[in-house]
Amino acid sequence: MAFSLFESKDKIINALSKTRQDLGSNLVSLFQANPPVDESLWQDIEDLLVSADVGIETSGKLILEIKKSVQKHGISSSNELLEQLKFELLNLLKANPENTGNKDYNSTPFVIMVVGVNGVGKTTSVAKLAAYYQGIGKSVLLGAGDTFRAAAIDQLKIWGEKLGVDVVAHQQGSDPGAVAFDAYNAAIARQVDILIYDTAGRLHNKTELMEELSKVNRVFKRISPNASHQTLLVIDATTGQNGIEQAKNFKSSAEINAIFLAKLDSSAKGGVTVAISDQLGIPVRFVGTGESVNDLSIFDPEHFVNGLFTET
């Protein structure tokens, strides 16, 4: 079945239900009370933003921009203030256009190296990506680069069988670089559109493990100078601001250029999406919206902001 952008929009709105309850609904209630535009109001807005894990730094930036607009345009009504807040949220989310190498996948195979710390749902996210690309008519091959855990290799093979996607795998304990080499060459030989390469979950503060990612990336680049074309960091939305720290460390080691925000539906901390865009300069590309393999959405800033304040 072809992937539906309309369905994607609805899924984002549904996935934001917990964040909307804690942030969007409370902001709407705050403005509906028609409070005076004073320091008390700014503090209330900031408290709500921080509670949804937008973060102190990013929340402060949003408040500053809204204050500027209030002074410049003489905004005084609650409705205008709320619309200005939505506008500033959208501006932050749009500040970092997609940096995936190219949306048209001109390089074949288009290589996506998926990275993340332990427990973020990385392998399941790989399966969701495979299902998505199949849904838009792309052929897919999976590389089982998590050779640290035999269970991870088996899990990816099970997903491959369910999706009808081949998996290139070695034995547990094998060199991940060798898996990358074989997977890339297999993708070329089979003329596959998309190669999704799974990696072992690792602690973001372990230098030797982060260096392993750099080595795998160098294997890809030896075969094709532009690969991997997308290094996709999976962040668990329920971790909130901790995800920012993870991303900072991965970015310094693995040339992260896109984010997969997993488990958005399980979190009231969806505001971290805004902080990621503001503080890291890395675009959120995909959003996990549920437990099913089809519960993935292309991130759209307008859908996200609307979803913070609008029920389906």
C-alpha positions in Angstrom: 0.0 0.0 0.0 1.3 3.4 -0.9 2.3 5.6 2.0 -0.3 8.3 2.7 0.9 11.8 3.7 -2.7 12.5 4.9 -2.5 9.4 7.1 0.9 10.6 8.3 -0.6 14.0 9.4 -3.3 12.2 11.4 -0.8 9.9 13.0 1.4 12.9 14.2 -1.7 14.6 15.7 -2.7 11.4 17.5 0.8 10.7 18.7 1.0 14.2 20.3 -2.0 13.5 22.5 0.0 13.4 25.7 2.1 16.4 24.9 -1.0 18.3 23.7 -2.7 17.5 27.1 0.2 18.9 29.1 1.3 21.7 26.8 -1.1 22.7 24.1 -4.3 22.4 26.2 -2.7 24.3 29.1 -1.5 27.1 26.9 -4.9 27.4 25.3 -6.5 27.5 28.8 -4.0 30.1 29.9 -4.7 32.4 26.9 -8.5 31.8 27.2 -8.3 33.4 30.6 -7.3 36.6 28.9 -4.4 37.4 31.3 -2.6 40.7 31.3 0.5 40.8 29.1 3.1 41.1 31.9 6.1 39.2 33.4 3.7 36.8 35.2 2.3 35.7 31.8 5.7 35.2 30.3 6.7 33.1 33.3 3.6 30.9 33.0 4.3 30.3 29.3 7.9 29.5 29.9 7.0 27.1 32.7 4.6 25.2 30.4 7.2 25.0 27.6 9.9 23.7 30.0 7.5 21.2 31.5 7.1 19.7 28.0 10.9 19.5 27.6 11.2 22.3 25.1 14.1 23.2 27.4 15.1 26.4 29.3 17.4 27.7 26.5 14.9 27.2 23.7 11.9 28.3 25.8 13.8 31.5 26.6 14.4 32.1 22.9 10.7 31.6 22.1 9.6 34.1 24.8 12.2 36.7 23.6 10.9 36.5 20.0 7.3 36.8 21.1 8.1 39.8 23.3 9.8 41.5 20.3 6.6 40.9 18.2 4.4 42.3 21.0 6.5 45.4 21.1 6.8 45.8 17.3 3.2 45.1 16.4 1.4 46.1 19.5 -0.1 42.7 20.1 -2.4 42.7 23.1 -5.1 40.1 22.6 -4.8 36.5 23.8 -5.7 35.1 20.4 -2.9 37.1 18.8 -0.4 36.0 21.4 -1.3 32.3 20.9 -0.9 32.7 17.1 2.4 34.4 17.6 3.6 31.5 19.8 2.6 29.0 17.1 4.4 31.2 14.5 7.6 31.2 16.5 7.4 27.4 17.2 7.1 26.9 13.4 10.0 29.2 12.7 12.3 27.2 15.0 11.2 23.9 13.4 11.7 25.2 9.9 15.1 26.7 10.6 16.9 23.5 9.7 15.8 22.1 6.3 16.2 18.5 5.6 19.9 17.6 5.3 19.7 14.1 4.1 22.0 14.4 1.0 18.9 14.6 -1.3 15.3 13.7 -1.1 15.4 12.1 -4.6 17.8 9.4 -3.6 20.0 10.0 -6.6 22.7 7.8 -5.2 21.9 4.1 -5.6 22.0 2.5 -3.2 20.9 5.3 -0.8 22.6 4.3 2.5 21.0 5.0 5.8 23.1 4.2 8.8 20.9 4.0 11.9 22.5 4.8 15.3 21.4 5.3 18.9 21.9 4.4 22.5 20.7 1.1 24.0 17.0 0.7 24.5 15.6 3.5 22.2 13.9 1.1 19.9 16.5 1.3 17.1 15.9 -2.1 15.5 12.2 -1.6 15.4 12.7 1.8 13.9 14.8 0.1 11.2 11.8 -2.1 10.4 9.5 0.9 10.3 11.9 2.6 7.8 12.0 -0.5 5.6 8.2 -0.7 5.6 8.0 3.0 4.7 10.4 2.8 1.8 8.6 -0.3 0.5 5.4 1.7 0.7 6.7 4.4 -1.6 7.9 1.8 -4.1 11.6 1.5 -3.2 13.5 -1.8 -2.9 15.2 -2.3 0.4 18.1 -4.3 1.8 18.9 -4.5 5.6 22.4 -4.8 7.0 22.7 -6.4 10.5 25.5 -4.3 11.9 24.7 -5.0 15.5 27.0 -7.9 15.8 27.4 -7.4 19.6 24.1 -9.1 20.4 23.0 -12.3 18.7 19.4 -11.4 19.6 19.7 -8.2 17.6 20.7 -10.1 14.5 17.8 -12.6 15.0 15.4 -9.8 15.6 16.4 -8.1 12.3 16.1 -11.3 10.4 12.6 -11.8 11.8 11.6 -8.4 10.6 13.1 -9.1 7.3 11.0 -12.2 6.9 7.8 -10.4 7.9 8.5 -7.6 5.4 9.9 -9.7 2.7 13.2 -7.9 2.8 16.6 -9.6 2.6 19.1 -9.2 5.5 22.8 -9.3 5.1 24.2 -10.7 8.4 27.4 -12.3 9.9 27.8 -14.2 13.1 27.7 -12.6 16.5 31.0 -10.9 17.3 31.9 -10.3 13.7 33.5 -7.0 12.5 30.6 -4.5 11.9 32.8 -3.0 9.1 32.8 -6.3 7.3 29.0 -6.5 7.5 28.8 -2.9 6.1 31.2 -3.9 3.2 29.2 -7.0 2.3 25.8 -5.3 2.7 26.8 -2.4 0.4 28.2 -4.7 -2.3 25.1 -6.9 -2.1 22.9 -3.8 -2.5 24.9 -2.8 -5.6 24.7 -6.3 -7.1 21.0 -6.5 -6.5 20.4 -2.9 -7.7 18.6 -2.1 -4.4 17.3 1.4 -3.9 17.8 1.7 -0.1 20.3 0.0 2.2 19.4 0.4 5.8 22.3 -0.5 8.1 21.5 -1.2 11.7 24.3 -0.6 14.3 24.9 -1.8 17.9 23.3 0.3 20.6 25.9 2.1 22.5 26.4 4.5 25.4 26.9 8.0 23.9 29.7 8.8 26.4 31.9 5.7 25.5 34.6 7.0 23.2 35.7 3.6 21.9 32.2 2.6 20.9 31.5 5.9 19.2 34.8 5.5 17.2 33.4 2.2 15.9 30.7 4.1 14.1 33.3 6.3 12.5 35.1 3.2 11.3 31.9 1.7 9.8 31.2 5.0 8.0 34.8 5.0 6.6 34.0 1.5 5.1 31.0 2.9 3.3 33.1 5.9 2.0 35.8 3.6 0.7 33.2 2.1 -1.6 31.3 5.3 -2.4 32.7 8.7 -1.3 29.3 10.1 -0.4 28.1 7.2 1.7 26.6 6.8 4.2 24.1 9.3 2.7 22.1 9.6 5.8 23.2 8.9 9.4 20.0 8.7 11.3 20.0 9.0 15.1 17.1 7.4 16.9 16.0 9.3 20.0 13.4 8.0 22.4 11.0 10.9 22.9 10.2 9.8 26.4 13.8 10.7 27.5 13.2 14.4 26.8 16.2 16.6 27.3 18.5 13.5 27.8 18.0 12.9 24.1 19.7 16.3 23.4 22.8 15.2 25.3 22.8 11.9 23.4 22.5 13.7 20.1 25.4 16.1 20.9 27.8 13.3 21.5 26.7 11.3 18.5 26.9 14.4 16.3 30.5 14.9 17.2 31.4 11.3 16.3 29.1 10.1 13.6 28.2 13.1 11.4 24.5 12.8 12.3 22.4 14.6 9.7 18.8 13.4 10.6 16.8 12.4 13.6 14.2 9.6 14.0 12.1 10.6 17.1 10.7 7.3 18.4 7.9 6.7 20.8 6.3 10.1 20.4 3.0 8.6 21.2 4.2 7.4 24.6 5.6 10.8 25.7 4.3 14.1 27.2 7.8 15.5 26.3 7.2 16.1 22.6 8.5 19.6 23.1 12.0 18.1 22.8 11.4 18.1 19.1 11.6 21.9 19.1 14.7 21.8 21.3 16.4 19.4 18.9 15.9 21.7 16.0 17.0 24.8 17.9 20.0 23.5 19.8 21.4 20.9 17.4 20.7 22.2 13.9 19.7 18.6 12.9 16.3 18.1 11.3 13.8 15.6 12.6 13.1 13.4 9.6 10.9 10.6 10.9 8.5 10.2 13.9 7.5 7.0 15.5 3.8 7.2 16.2 2.9 3.8 17.7 3.9 0.1 18.1 2.9 -1.2 14.6 5.5 -1.4 11.9 3.4 1.1 9.9 3.3 3.6 12.7 5.9 6.0 11.2 5.3 9.5 9.9 7.4 11.9 7.9 8.0 14.9 10.2 6.2 18.0 9.0 6.6 21.2 11.2 3.2 22.5 10.4 1.5 19.2 11.2 3.5 19.1 14.4 2.6 22.6 15.6 -1.1 22.1 14.6 -1.0 18.8 16.5 0.1 20.5 19.7 -3.1 22.5 19.7 -5.7 20.6 17.6 -7.6 17.4 18.2 -8.4 15.2 15.2 
